[in-house]
Amino acid sequence: MRFSDEAWQQNAALREAIHRLPFNTELAAGTLSRERFRFYIVQDAIYLGQYARVLALAAAKAPEITTLQAFANSSLGAVAVEQALHGRYLQEFGVNPALVMAAEPTPDCLAYTSFLLLDLLGRRAGDHPRGGRREPVPRLDRHLCRSAFRRGGRPGHRRRRWGRRGNNIAHPCGDAGRLPPLGAVRMAVLGRRLAATRLAGIGVGPETEDRGMATSGKIAVITGAGSGIGRATAQALLEAGWNVVLAGRRRDMLEETAALAGVMPPRILAVPTDIRDPAQIAALFDAVKTTYGRIDLLFNNAGISTRGIPFEELTYEQWTDVVAVNLTGSFLCAQHAFRMMKAQDPQGGRIINNGSVSARVPRRNSTPYVSTKHALTGLTRSLSLDGREYNIACGQIDIGNAATTRNEDTARGRLQASGRVEAEARIDVSDVAKGVLYMAELPPEANVLFMTVMANKMPYVGRG
């Protein structure tokens, strides 16, 4: 059992207790007042701005580059998604940025992040500085010059005030100055990015080389990027100089993909996304727009199957789940990408759908998967036609027997049309990634409408 699964089970009782809280029960029942929800989203926006700083500071203090990358990527990805979600809610419920900036955080809002920050700084609530007056270590917003960040005051004015008393209470300029710079990690404060001059004011300096890569390199979004074909394609695109947004259901797998790539944000951005959920898809593309401002490639790669269930035994839920991911999710991702590509300047981009050889020839006992992959071919053709006048190209890569953990049974034996179970040849997943990279790097006036990459000896031609 994975650590995250075990932790989830251990906290099951706490999770249920949270679900029973009055706020949550009223929200689920539709009886929560509008004012209470407005108050909640304002406090949550304040909390997230503070938590972003905690993650960024944790990255700066990380002893190893892989740990630094994990914290930095989590900070950038989580903030981008949450900003997009909260921005939508704030606007819908009539909360303007000035209201958020003027709002006072509640003690509950400050407690958790204050504890984390003090721990990162090596202090504890109630600690006293050496010498001077016995003032307790201040809470999180004082460590981070809250009035300078949130009310337009001069950065460091709290530092000078405490300095007159001769103590050594932690402050942003002093503590951040002793930390390695965060480089390309751009800290977000309540929905805004700090300018480079303000980052410099707290000892966090941008690295121009990585920042340039994010603005000049092309931007790719890959769904199902936590493993297999998605992970290999992300690696290939990164090596070719692309900036890559990793989308997938499991944050830990996305972060593993990012760590294996060995690059830092903003070259890579992990955005946990379940493409069954339209709201999460919208948040994904909001994050892309917020972070990079454009999109050049969408690789619609995420997909699931029922794997070997006879047609007459399929349930409605199994059918709709495959349709939701393979077809509806791909449609929604393509629609968001299409809108961005049409509106951006320069106009255009490319969408590549993972169709599978099952988009051409079925396997036995795979009706939901085969049906959705055939439908994806229709989506590819339609997008290729509709995107033509906007310089949006769309192609499809049909993959046969890539060697991933998902199809390890293929090497052991799969049911054939004849009824026999036989092992099949597979190909290295990197060969598939090369095909995607070739399609992605074609000039705008060229397109591969359909490409088949398959194991040469697999039973595809003549299958059945």
N, C-alpha and C positions, 0 to 999 in steps of 0.2 A: 504494500500500500504506500502511495506517495505521501510525503510529509503533509502537503496541503489537504489531501483527502482525510488523513488522520486528524489534523487540526479541525477540519470542518465537522467531523463526527464528535470530537470532544466538546465542541462548542454548540452542539445541537440544542441543548436546553436553553442556553443563553439566547440563541437565535430565536427560539420560539417565544421567549419572554419579551424580546424586542418587538416581535410581531404583535404581541398583545398590548403594547403601550397604547394609551388613548389616541395619541396623534396618528399612529399607524392604522389603528382600527377604523378611525374616522376617515382617514384618507382612502382606505380600501372600500369603505361603505359609501363614499361620496358625500359625507356629511361634514367634512372639514371646512371651516370658514375660509373665505378668501384672504382675510387679514392674517389669520394664523399661518397660512401657507406663504404669504408674502414675507412675514417675519422670518420664517424658516429659511427661505432661499437667500435672504440677505445675510443671515448668520452663516449659512453654509458657504456663501461666496467669501466672506471674511475668513472663515476657517481654512478654506482651500488656498487662499493667498498666503496664509501663514504656513500651512503645511508644505507648500511648494518650496518655501525657504528652508524648511527643515530638511527636505530631501536633497536640495542643492548643497546645503552645508554638509550633510552626510557624505555626499559625493566628493566634496572638496577634501574631507578628512579621511577618505578611504585609503588604506595602506597599499592596496593592490589595484592595478589598472582595471582588471575585470570587475572588481567590486565598485570602483568609481563609475565604470560604464553602466553597471546595472542600476545604481542609484540615479545617475544623471538621466538615463533613458526613461526610468520610471517617472522622474520629475517632469521632464518635458512632455512625455506622452500623456500622463494623467492630467496635467494642467491644461494641455491643449483640448482634450476631450471635455473636461469639466467646464472649461471656459465656454466651449460651444454650447453645451447643454444649458448652463446657467444663463448664458446670454439670451438664449431663446425664451427661457422661463421669465427672466427679468423683464424682457420687453413685453411679453404677453400679459404679465401681471402689473404693468405700469410702474416698474421700479427703474428709475434712471440712475446712472452712475453716481450722480451727486448724492443721492439718498444712501447708496452703499458706502460712499466715502465718509458720510457724516454719521453713520450708524455706530453705536458703541457695541463692542463685542460682549456677549454675556460671559459670566465666569465659566460656564460649561464649555463655551466655545474656545476659551483660552487655555483651559486646564490641560488638555491632552498635548497640544503642540508646545505649550510652555515646558512641560515635563520633558518632552523629547529634545527640545533645544538645550535646556539646561544640562541634560545628560551628555549631549554632544560636546558642550563646552566644558565638561568635566566638573560641573557645579550641581548643587542640589537646592531645591527650594528651601529657604530658611538659612542657607549658608551665609556667613558673614565675611567680608573682605578682611585681609590682614591690615591692621592699622586703621587710623581714621575712625569715623563713627560706625557703630554697629548697625549699618543699614542692611536689610536682607537683600539677597539677590533678586532683582526685579523680574517681573514676568516677561513673557515672550515679546510683547510689543515694545517694551522698553529696550530690550536687547537690540531690536531691529530699528531703533529710531522711529517709532510708530508715527509721531507727528510729522516727521520729515517725509515719510512715505505716503501718509494718508491725508495730510492736511497742507502739504506744500511748504512745510517749514524747511529750514536750512539743514542739510545733512550734517550730523555730528553735533548739533547744539546740545543734545542731552549729554554727550560725552564731555563737553566742556563744563556743563553744570556739575556733573559728578566729579570731574577732575579737580574742581576748586576745593572739594572736600578731602582730597588727598587719598582717596581709596582706589582700589583696582577692580571695581565692578566691571564685568564683561560688557563690552560695547562693540558695535559692528565694525568700526574702523580699526580698533585695536585687534580684535580677535580675527576678523577676516584677513587682516594684513599678515597674520602668521600662518595662514593656510595657503596651500597651492591654489592657483587660479582655476576657476571652473571652465575657462576657455569658451567652447562653443555653447555651453548651456546658458540659455537666455532665461533669466528668472522672470516669473510673471507675478504681478502684484494686483490682485483684485481685477483681473481682466485686462491689465495693461502690461506691455513689456517695458522694462526700464531701458532708457537710452544708454549708450556706451559710456557717456560721461557720468551717469548716475551709478552704473555698475562699478566704474573706477573709484567712485567715492566710497564704496564699501569694500574695496580691495579685491574686486572680481573683475579681471580684465578680459575682454574678448580676444580671441586669437584670430587674426585677420585671415589666415590661410583657410581654416575650416569654415569661417563665416562666408568666405568667397565661394567655397564649394557649394554651399547650400543655396546661394543666390544664382550662381551661374550654371550649375549642373542641372540636368533634367530630373524631373520628379516622377517616380513610379510608385503606384499603390499595388500591393499584392495581397489578395485575400488567401486565407489558408496558408499563411506564411510561417506557421509554427513548426512545420516539419515537412519532410518529403520534397515534392516538386516545388512547393512554395519557398522552402528554405534554400534549396539549391539555386533557384532562380534569383532570389535576393542576393545570394553570394556572387553570382555571375554579373548581375547588374552593378553591384557595388564595385566589383573589380574593374568594370568598364567605366567607372566614374559617375554613375547615377547616384542620386539621393533616393532612398527607399523607405516607404512607409509600410510597416508590417501590420497586417490586420489578421485577427484570428480570435477564437473564443478564449484561449487560455493564455493569460499574461505570462506565466512562467515559461511556456514554450516560446513565446515571442521574444522574451528576454534572453533565452538560450540562443535563439537564432542571432540576435544582435551581438551577444558575447562571442559567438563563434566567428562572426564576421570581422571582429576586431576593429570596428570603427566607432566613432563617437557621434552623438547628436551634434548638429542637426543633419549629418550625413545619413543617419538612420533614426527612425521614429517608430516606436511600438505603440499601437492603439488597439487595445482589446476590443473586439467587435464580434458579436453574434449576428450573422447576417440573416437570421430568422426575424430579427427585430428591426423594423424600419427606422425607429428612433436612433438606434445605435449606428445604423448605416449613415443616417443624416449627420450624426455627431462625428463619425469618421471623416467625412468629406469637409465638414466645418473645420475640423482640426487640420486637415491638409491645407485648406485655404488660409487659415489663421497663421500657420507655421511657414508655409512656402509661397502662398499667393497664386499658385497655378498647379496644374497637373499635366503631365506629358504622356503618361502610360497608365492604364489600368489592366492588370492581369487578373481576370476573373477565374481564380483557380480553386476556390473552396468547393468542396463537394462531398457528399456522403452516399452510401448505398445500403440496401437491406441485406445484401450478401447471402445468396443461396437459399432464400425463403421461397418455397413453391408458390406459384401465382394464387392458387385457391386459398392459401393460408395467410396471405397478406392482410393486415388490418388497415383500416382507414387512417389511423394515426401514423403508421409506417409510411403509407403512400404520401400523405400530406407533408410529413417531415422532410422527405427527400425532395418533394416539389418546392417546399419553402426555401431550402438551401440551394439546390442545384439550379432552379429556374427563377423563382421569384427573387431570391437574394441576388442572383447574377443580373437580373433585369434592373433591380433598384440600384445596385452599384453602378451599372452601366449608365443609368439615367442621370445619376448625380455627376458622374464623370463627364458625360455628354454635355450637360448644362454648363459645367465649368469650362470645358474645352471650347464651347461655342462662344462663351462670354469673354474669355481671356484674350489678352493681346501680347504676343501674336496668337491668333486664333488657331485652334486645331489640336490634335493629339492622336493617340492610338489606343484602341481597346483590343485586347487579345483574350479570347474565351478558351478555356480548357474543355474541349469537347469530348475527348476520349475516342478510341476506335469503336466504342459502343454507340457512338453517334452514327455509325455506318452499318455495323453488323452486331447483333445481340449475342450475349451469352445466355445460357439457360438460367432460369430462376432469377432474373434480374430486371423485371418489368419496370419498376419505378425508376431505376437508374437509367436504363436504356431509353425510356420515354422522355425523361428530362433532357438527356443528352441529344436526342433527335430534335427536341424543341429548341435547344440551345443553338443548333445549326440554323434554325429559322431566325433566331435573334441575331446571329452573326450576319446573315444575309441582309436583314432589314436595317441593321445599324450601318452596314457598309454602304447601303443605298442612301439612307437618310442623312448620313454624316458627310456625304460627298461634297456638298456645297459649302460646308464649314471646315474643310480640311481635316475631317475626322476619319481616320481609317479604322476598319475593324477586320480582324482575322481570327482564325480558329486553329488551334493546334490539337490534333487528335493523337493521343498518346496510348501506346500499347505496351503493357508489362514493364513499366519503370520499376526498378528495384527499390521499393520503399517498405517501411514497416507495415504499411496498410495491406500490402499484397504479398506478404511472405508465404502465404498458403499456395500461391501460384507456383513457387519453386518446388513445393512438396507434392502438389497435385490439385487440379481443378476439374470440375465436371465438364466433360466435353459433349458436343452435340450427339455423339454416338452413344452416350450413356456411360462411357468409361471415365475413370478418374486418372488423369495423366499430368505429370510435371511439365511445365512450360518454360521456355527460355525467357530471360529478363535482360534488361539493359541498365547500365548505370544511369542514375538520375541526372548526373551532370550532363549527359548527352541531350537530355530533354531541355535542360536549362540553356544549353547552347542554341537550341532551336528557337526558344523564346527570345533570347538575346538578339539573334539574327533578325527576327521579325521586328523587334523593338527598335533596332537601330537603322532600319531602312529610312531613306529620305521621305518626306511627306507625300511626294508624288508617286511613291511605290507602295505596294501592299502584297503580302502573302495572304490570300483569302482563306486557303486551307492548306495545312501542312500535317503530314502523318509521320510521326517518329515512333518506331516500334522495334521490338526484337525481331531480328531477321528470320529466326526460326520459330516464331510463335505461330500457332494455328489461327491465322487471320484470313489470309487469302484461301478461299475454299472452306472456311469455317462452316460447318453444317452440311 
